[in-house]
Amino acid sequence: MRFVIQRVKEACVRVDNETVGEIRKGFLVLIGVSQDDTRETADRMIRKMLGLRIFEDENGKTNLSLEAVDGGLLLVSQFTLYANCKKGNRPSFTEAGDPEKAEMIYEYIISECRKSVPEVETGRFGEEMEVSLVNDGPFTILLDSETLFAP
């Protein structure tokens, strides 16, 4: 599982010119699910993401969590995070989870985040989306379960 976490001042997702998800201060999270991912993987990734202290405190140090700043989450599925570009110039996406499994895990991530984060907005799984953001910093972090939780 891969999360691309962007600390944002604001972010939104549009589908067919309709805004379907929008936050102010918080995290825009692009979520890629692989064939091997499980709910347990998702639980570990969620805990790590929500524990990140990447907002500035009164001294300008990145020391505050999403909860500490009353930040929102905008969760967007993005299978292209599993693009394999090793051969040629046309990416392969065979490492991405099949759509049915990926959607189930994406929906699970949303439901789990809503248990602890008051503002959780989303994109629409499998839709052509336009994502806009004002990256705060810029500050972008990649969480990859394969390297993060490797034995």
Buried (B, 14 or more C-beta within 10 A) or exposed (E): BBBBBBBBEBBBBBBEEEEBBBBEBBBBBBBBBBEEBBEEBBEBBBEBBBEBEBBBEEEEEEEBBBEEBEBBBBBBBBBEBBBEEEEEEEEEEEBBBEBEBBBBBBBBBBEBBBEEBEBBBBBBBEEEBEBEBBBBEEBBBEBBBEEBBEE
